[in-house]
Amino acid sequence: MNEMMVQTMNFGVPMIYMWLLMILAIALYFMPTIVAGYRHHSSLFLIVVLNILFGWTMLGWLLLVVWAFFGDQYSTWSRPAEKKCPYCAEYIKSEAIKCKHCGSDLTKAPT
């Protein structure tokens, strides 16, 4: 009887699979937190807290994933390929040499 118990309780390979599955499940559960941390999200702390509290609900986890992936693209609310015109303070393309709003020449310094 004892030999039969030892043979049926083969914990070698299946236990490794269980550990890998557990690590994968934890990484999947905290995916919103991982993505928000990777993207330097400004609401990272809130995403971590909500992930711990509501990540077990499918809707909460899904909303957090969407928020982590698509929210907070520019945390400073600046436009990456634009600059402000020194004359009229409107946003123009950073390569522009003439303002499309006020018509000022941007190649010379403002006086």
PyMOL commands that set and color helices and strands:
alter all, ss='L'
color gray80, all
select helices_A, chain A and resi 2-8+13-29+31-38+44-54+58-70
alter helices_A, ss='H'
color red, helices_A
select strands_A, chain A and resi 82-84+91-93
alter strands_A, ss='S'
color yellow, strands_A
deselect
rebuild
show_as cartoon
